[in-house]
Amino acid sequence: MSLVVGGVVPTEDVVGRVREAGEVLASLPNTGAVLVGDRRHGKTSLARLVQRLAAEQGALVVAVSAERETYGEFVAALISELARIDPAWAQELARIRITVTAGPVKLERSGRTAAAFDDLLDRAVSRAKGRTLALFIDEVSVLARNLERAQPGSGDAFLHLLRRIRQENPGRVATVLSGSIGFHHVSADAPATVNDIPKIAVGPIRSDHATYLAQCLLLGSATPTTDQYQVAAAIAAAAENIPYYIQHLVAAARRSWHDTAVVPYPELIDGLVTDAIHDPYDPWDLRHYRDRLQHYYGADAPAIAELLDIYAHSERPLEVDTVMMRLRSEGSPIVDRAHLVSFIERLVLDHYLVRAGDTDSFASPLLQRAWKAMRR
C-alpha cells in the first residue's frame, strides 16, 4: 500500500473495518446509521468504503459534506452532487440552485432553503425509481451547530427534517451521518433526533489488523527494517491501532532512515512519537485537542482545560470526589459536584476521557502525553 498521510485512503486499502462496514450496510434497508467516534479514527474512510459497497448492491448513493456555514451552501453542494450523478436532471437542478443561492444570505431565507432541501429529497426519491436513496452526510453536526448559533432552533429543525424524511420513507431513504463534533454540541435536544437509527462506533482497529496495515505500508513505501513484523507491531502499538497515526509513523520511520541511514528498529518507534509530540510544527495536529475546547465549551474552556490537567497528570483513574477535592484546592470555578459530573460526561462524549466503573481517565495514552506536553 502507498502512504496516504492525512489524505484520502483508497477504499481497497481500508483495513480492519469489515464488521463496521457490514453493520452500516445492514442499516440501509431500514433508516441508516450514525457513525460515532473521535476525529482521525477513520469515519470518512469507512463511509467511502460503504458507499462503494452500497452502490455495488444497487443503492443510489449520494455523498455530501455538511461542513458549511449556511444552509444554502449545503443545499448547493447537494445539488451539485445530484447533478453529477444524474446529468439528465442537471438543467432543472441548476434552476433550483439559483433560487437557493440568489441574493444576500439572511436568516429569514433559512425557511425557504429548508423547503427547497425537503423538495429536493422528495424528487431524488422519485428519480431513484425504487432503489434505496442512501444519503451520506459527513460533518452533519457542524452545519447543525452553525445554524443553531445563527438562529436558535434552526439547527434542531435541520436534524428533525432529516429524521422525518427517513421515517416517512422507510426502505426508500437511508441517512448515514458522521462527524467529529458530537450532537450534544448542537443543542440539548439534538441527540434525540438520531435516536431512531443505530450508532456504530468507529474506534481503533484490531491490533493484528493494525500490524498488518503497518506492514503493508512499510512494504509499499519500500522502507527497510531490522525485522518487519516487530517494527510493524511497534508502530501499531505506539499508534494505539489508529490508522491515521500508523500512516504518520511509517512516514516518520522512512524519513528517519533517509536522514540517518539507520534502518528502523522496534525501539526507535516510541522516540518518533515523542518527536511528533514536541515538534513545533505539530505534524499530527495534536494541538487541535487543546484549541477546540474554546469552540466546544466557550467561556468554560479554561476550567475544562484545568480539569483535564488533573487527569493528565494522574497515573491512575480518578473518582469524582477525588477530582472535586483537587479542583477546590486549586480554586477552580467548578465548585459544584453535579456540575463536575456533567462536565465529565461531556468529556467522555468528546473522547477525552473514558469511564470505568466509578472512575475516569484519559481515553488515549497518546493524547495524555500530548496534553501534558502542550500544557507544559
C-alpha positions in Angstrom: 0.0 0.0 0.0 1.1 3.5 -0.7 1.4 6.0 2.1 -1.6 8.5 2.3 -0.6 10.6 5.2 -3.7 12.6 6.2 -5.2 12.2 2.7 -8.0 10.1 1.1 -7.4 6.4 1.5 -8.4 4.3 -1.5 -11.3 2.1 -0.5 -9.5 -1.0 -1.4 -6.8 -0.1 1.2 -9.2 0.3 4.1 -8.1 -2.3 6.7 -9.9 -3.7 9.7 -13.4 -2.4 9.0 -15.3 -5.5 7.8 -17.6 -5.6 10.9 -18.4 -1.9 10.9 -18.9 -1.9 7.1 -21.3 -4.8 7.4 -23.2 -3.1 10.2 -23.7 0.1 8.1 -24.7 -1.8 5.0 -27.3 -3.8 7.1 -28.8 -0.5 8.3 -29.5 0.9 4.8 -32.7 -1.1 4.1 -34.1 0.4 7.3 -33.2 4.0 8.0 -29.4 4.3 8.1 -26.9 4.8 11.0 -24.8 7.3 12.8 -21.0 6.8 12.8 -19.7 7.7 16.2 -16.0 8.3 17.0 -13.3 10.8 17.5 -11.5 12.7 14.7 -8.8 10.8 12.8 -10.4 7.4 13.7 -11.5 6.7 10.1 -15.2 7.5 9.9 -14.8 9.1 6.4 -12.8 6.1 5.1 -15.4 3.8 6.4 -18.2 5.8 4.9 -16.4 5.9 1.5 -16.0 2.1 1.7 -19.7 1.6 2.4 -20.7 4.0 -0.3 -18.8 1.8 -2.9 -20.3 -1.4 -1.5 -23.9 0.1 -1.3 -23.6 1.3 -4.9 -22.5 -2.2 -6.0 -25.6 -3.6 -4.3 -27.8 -1.2 -6.3 -28.4 1.7 -4.0 -28.4 5.3 -5.3 -25.6 6.7 -3.2 -25.4 10.5 -2.6 -22.5 11.8 -0.5 -22.1 15.4 0.6 -20.2 17.2 3.3 -22.2 19.4 5.7 -19.1 21.3 6.8 -20.7 24.5 5.7 -21.5 27.9 7.2 -25.0 28.2 5.8 -28.0 26.0 4.8 -27.8 27.4 1.3 -24.2 26.3 0.9 -25.1 22.8 1.9 -28.1 22.5 -0.4 -26.0 23.9 -3.3 -23.4 21.2 -2.6 -26.1 18.6 -2.6 -27.5 19.9 -5.9 -24.0 19.7 -7.5 -23.7 16.1 -6.4 -27.1 15.1 -7.6 -26.4 16.8 -11.0 -23.1 14.8 -11.2 -24.9 11.5 -10.5 -27.9 12.3 -12.8 -26.8 14.5 -15.7 -30.3 14.4 -17.2 -31.5 16.3 -14.2 -28.7 18.9 -14.3 -30.7 21.7 -16.0 -33.6 21.5 -13.6 -31.2 21.3 -10.7 -29.4 24.4 -11.9 -32.7 26.4 -11.7 -33.3 25.1 -8.1 -29.8 26.1 -7.2 -30.4 29.7 -8.4 -33.5 30.0 -6.2 -31.5 28.8 -3.2 -28.3 30.9 -3.6 -29.5 34.1 -5.3 -29.4 37.3 -3.2 -27.8 38.0 0.1 -27.7 35.3 2.8 -30.2 36.3 5.6 -31.7 34.4 8.4 -35.2 34.7 7.1 -34.2 32.7 4.0 -33.4 29.6 6.0 -37.1 28.5 5.8 -37.1 28.8 2.1 -33.8 26.8 1.8 -35.2 24.1 4.2 -38.3 23.8 2.0 -36.0 23.5 -1.1 -34.0 20.8 0.6 -37.2 18.9 1.5 -38.5 19.1 -2.0 -35.1 18.2 -3.4 -35.0 14.9 -1.5 -38.6 14.1 -2.4 -37.7 14.5 -6.1 -34.5 12.4 -5.6 -36.5 9.6 -4.1 -38.9 9.6 -7.1 -36.0 9.6 -9.5 -34.4 6.7 -7.7 -37.2 4.5 -9.2 -37.5 2.0 -6.4 -33.8 2.0 -5.5 -32.8 2.9 -1.9 -31.6 6.5 -1.7 -28.5 6.3 0.6 -27.7 9.8 1.7 -24.2 10.0 3.3 -23.8 13.3 5.1 -20.4 14.0 6.7 -19.9 16.6 9.5 -23.6 16.9 9.8 -23.3 18.3 13.3 -21.0 21.1 12.1 -23.8 22.6 9.9 -26.4 22.0 12.6 -24.3 23.8 15.2 -23.6 26.7 12.8 -27.4 27.0 12.1 -28.3 26.8 15.8 -25.8 29.6 16.7 -27.1 31.8 13.9 -30.7 31.3 14.8 -31.7 29.2 17.8 -33.9 26.3 16.8 -32.8 26.1 13.2 -30.1 23.5 13.8 -32.6 21.3 15.6 -35.0 21.8 12.7 -32.4 20.7 10.2 -31.8 17.5 12.1 -35.5 16.9 12.7 -36.1 17.3 8.9 -33.5 14.5 8.2 -35.3 12.4 10.8 -38.7 13.0 9.3 -37.5 12.2 5.7 -36.1 8.8 6.7 -39.1 7.9 8.8 -41.6 8.9 6.1 -39.7 6.8 3.5 -38.7 3.5 5.2 -36.8 1.3 2.9 -36.5 4.1 0.3 -34.3 6.7 2.1 -31.4 5.9 4.5 -29.2 8.5 6.0 -25.6 7.7 7.2 -24.5 10.6 9.4 -21.0 11.2 10.6 -18.9 14.0 12.1 -16.2 14.7 14.7 -18.4 17.1 16.7 -21.0 15.3 18.9 -24.7 16.1 18.6 -24.7 17.3 22.2 -22.8 20.4 21.0 -25.7 21.5 18.8 -28.4 21.6 21.5 -29.8 19.7 24.4 -32.5 18.3 22.0 -30.2 17.4 19.1 -29.1 13.9 20.3 -32.8 12.8 20.3 -33.0 13.5 16.6 -30.9 10.4 15.9 -32.3 8.0 18.5 -34.2 6.2 15.7 -31.1 4.9 14.0 -28.2 2.8 15.3 -25.0 4.3 16.5 -22.0 2.5 15.1 -18.7 3.1 17.0 -15.7 3.8 14.9 -12.6 3.5 17.0 -9.1 1.9 16.7 -8.9 -1.3 14.6 -7.8 -4.6 16.0 -4.1 -4.9 16.9 -3.4 -7.7 14.4 -5.1 -5.6 11.6 -3.1 -2.6 12.7 0.1 -4.6 12.5 -0.9 -5.9 9.1 -1.6 -2.3 7.9 1.8 -1.1 9.1 3.5 -4.0 7.3 1.6 -3.2 4.1 2.7 0.5 4.3 6.3 -0.4 5.1 6.4 -2.7 2.1 4.6 -0.1 -0.2 6.9 2.7 0.8 10.0 0.4 0.4 11.1 1.2 4.0 13.7 -1.4 5.2 13.6 -2.6 8.8 15.6 -4.8 11.1 12.5 -7.0 11.5 9.4 -6.0 9.5 6.9 -7.7 11.8 8.4 -6.4 15.0 8.7 -2.9 13.7 5.1 -3.0 12.3 3.9 -4.3 15.7 5.7 -1.5 17.5 4.1 1.1 15.1 0.6 -0.3 15.7 1.1 -0.3 19.5 2.5 3.3 19.5 -0.3 4.5 17.2 -2.9 2.8 19.5 -4.1 0.9 16.4 -5.4 4.1 14.8 -4.7 4.0 11.0 -4.1 7.8 10.8 -1.2 7.6 13.3 0.1 4.4 11.7 0.4 6.3 8.4 2.3 9.1 10.2 4.7 6.7 12.0 5.6 4.7 8.9 6.3 8.0 7.1 8.4 9.1 10.1 10.3 5.8 10.1 11.1 6.3 6.4 12.3 9.8 6.9 14.5 8.7 9.9 16.1 6.1 7.6 16.8 8.7 4.9 18.2 11.2 7.4 20.4 8.8 9.5 21.0 5.8 7.2 20.0 3.7 10.2 17.4 1.0 9.4 14.3 1.4 11.5 14.1 -0.9 14.5 11.3 -1.5 17.1 12.8 0.6 19.9 13.0 3.6 17.5 9.2 4.0 17.2 8.4 5.4 20.6 11.0 8.1 20.0 9.3 9.0 16.8 6.1 9.6 18.8 7.9 11.8 21.2 9.4 13.8 18.3 5.9 14.4 16.8 4.5 15.5 20.1 7.3 18.0 20.7 7.6 19.2 17.0 6.8 22.9 16.9 5.1 22.4 13.6 2.7 19.8 15.1 2.7 17.4 12.2 -0.1 15.3 13.8 -2.3 18.3 14.5 -2.5 17.3 18.2 -3.0 20.9 19.4 -6.4 20.7 17.9 -7.5 18.8 21.0 -6.5 21.7 23.1 -7.6 24.5 20.9 -11.0 23.1 20.1 -12.1 23.4 23.8 -12.9 27.1 23.1 -15.3 26.1 20.4 -16.8 23.2 22.4 -17.1 24.8 25.8 -17.0 28.6 25.3 -16.4 30.5 28.5 -15.9 27.3 30.4 -12.9 26.2 28.3 -10.2 27.4 30.8 -11.8 25.5 33.6 -12.2 22.4 31.4 -8.5 22.6 30.5 -7.5 22.7 34.1 -9.8 19.7 34.8 -8.1 17.8 32.1 -4.7 18.7 33.6 -5.7 16.8 36.7 -6.5 13.6 34.7 -3.4 14.1 32.5 -1.0 14.1 35.5 -2.6 11.2 37.3 -1.1 7.7 36.9 -4.4 6.0 37.8 -8.2 6.5 37.1 -9.8 9.0 39.4 -13.1 9.1 41.3 -15.3 12.1 41.0 -14.8 13.1 44.7 -11.0 12.9 44.3 -11.2 15.3 41.4 -13.6 17.6 43.2 -11.2 17.9 46.2 -8.3 18.8 43.8 -10.4 21.4 42.0 -11.3 23.0 45.3 -7.7 23.1 46.4 -6.7 24.8 43.2 -9.5 27.4 43.3 -11.3 26.1 40.2 -14.6 27.8 39.2 -16.1 24.3 39.2 -17.4 24.1 42.7 -20.5 22.0 42.4 -20.2 18.2 42.2 -23.2 17.8 39.9 -21.7 20.4 37.6 -18.4 18.5 37.6 -20.2 15.2 36.7 -21.9 17.0 33.8 -18.5 18.2 32.5 -17.0 14.7 32.9 -19.9 13.2 31.0 -19.4 15.7 28.1 -15.6 15.0 28.1 -16.4 11.3 27.7 -18.7 12.1 24.8 -15.9 14.2 23.3 -13.5 11.3 23.6 -11.1 12.9 26.1 -12.0 10.7 29.0 -13.2 7.1 29.4 -15.3 5.8 32.3 -14.5 2.5 34.1 -17.0 1.9 36.9 -16.9 5.0 39.2 -13.6 6.3 37.9 -12.5 8.1 34.8 -9.1 8.5 33.0 -7.7 9.8 29.7 -9.1 7.8 26.9 -5.8 7.8 25.0 -2.4 7.5 26.5 -1.0 9.2 23.3 -3.3 12.1 23.8 -2.5 12.2 27.5 1.2 12.5 26.6 0.5 15.2 24.1 -1.8 17.1 26.5 1.0 17.3 29.2 3.5 18.5 26.5 1.1 21.1 25.2 0.1 22.4 28.6 3.7 22.2 30.0 
